[in-house]
Amino acid sequence: MTKMKIALGLVLVVILAFVWVRWGPGSWEVQITGTTGDGREVQYRIETVYAGTADTLIFKNVDAGFAPPYFKFDSADLQSVANRVTRECPQEAVIVNGYGLRIPFLDMFPNAVSIEAPERCKKAPSDQGEGEVTGTG
């Protein structure tokens, strides 16, 4: 009976470790180099490199829906922030928070949940006094 409890405990530990690695939170210091996808036909992706290196890391950016613990419904908004950071501060290192792993042979990407960047990088150019839109005629 003791061997059965130990075996069951090991199986439980392996399952919990897999769940944590797959869905547990993570943070990466990266520079955003581009974005792709339209959110409908092609999944949103955020292309990055680890800060100060040439090693790439691609994030998917999809809604998690009601799946705990993230309840993510703002993938389009996050994609817009990533676009502005790419345009306004391409050399700036930012923190991308998310969950999951990058496993190329399984076609797995971590899912981005939020981007921590300086406010000047997240603001629209018109908010910074540049590129203001003026009325025509």
N, C-alpha and C positions, 0 to 999 in steps of 0.2 A: 504494500500500500504506500510506503514511503517513496519508493522509486516512481510510482505513478504520480504522486504529488510533485516530485522534483521535475519529472518530464513535463507535466502540465504547466508548472511554473516557468520552465524554460521556453515552452511554446508561447506562453503569454508574454514573456519578455521580448521575444523575437517579434511578435505581432505589434506590440507597443512601440518597439524601436522602428519598425517599418512605418507605422502610422506617423510617428514623430518626424522621421526623415522626409516622408512624402508630403505631409501637411503641416509640419511645424514651421514656425516663423524663422525668417532669416533676413539679414541685411547685407548688402554688398556696396562697397565704395567703387563707383564706376564713373566713366564719362559717357554721356549719351551721344552716340554718333549718328543716329538716324531712327526713323520709324517707318513701318510699313503696315499695309492692311487697311481695309475699309470697315472692318467689324461685321460685315455681312457675308460677302463672297469669300474674302480672305481675312483670316484671323489677325487681329492687331498684334504687332510685334514691336518691341523696343530693342534696338540694336545698341550695344554698349561695348566698351573695353574696360578692363580693370584699370583703375586710376594709376597712371604712370607706367603702364605697360602696353603691349600690343595684343594681349590675350583677350579674345572676344568672349562675350557672354550675351546670349540672346534671351530676352524674357518674352513670354506670351503675356497678353493683357486681355483676359476674358473675365466676364462676370461670374462670380461663384454662386450667385443667386442666394437662396436661403440656406446653403450648406454651411453649417457652423465650422469654425468659429469666425469666419471672415465676413459673411453677408455682404459681398461686394456687388454693387449695382452700377458702378461709375466708370466702367472701362473706357467709354468715349471721353469722359472728362479727363481721366488720367492720360489718355493718349494725347489730348490737347496740351496738357502740361508738358509731356515729354517733347512734343513738337516745339513748344516755346523755348524750353531749355536748350534743345538742339540748335535753334536759330539764334537765341540771344546770348548763350554762354557755352559754346561748343567745347571750350577748354576747361570748363569748371567741373571739378569732381563733385558728385552728388551721391546721396545714399538712396538706393532703391530697396524698399522693404517688400518682402513677398514670402512665398512658401514654395517648396518643391526643390527639385534637383534638375540639373542639366545632364541628361544621359543621351548622347547622340544616337547610339544604335537603337534605342527605344523611342526616338523622336520625342523625348520629354524635355520640357522647358520649365523653369520656375515661373510662377505667375506673379506679376508685379501687383502690389496692393497700394503702395503710395510712393511718392518721390519727395525726398527732403532736399530742397535746393534753396539757395538764397532767394529772397523775395524779388530782387531785381531780375533774376533769371526767369521767374514764373509770371511776371507781369507782361501784359501786351505792350508793344512798342508805343501805342498811343497813351498808355498810362505813364510812360516815362518821358513824355514830351516829345517823342520822336514819331515821325510818320503819321501825324494827326490827319484825320480825314476832314476835308473841307467841302462845303456844299458847292455844287456847280449851278451856275446861272439862274 
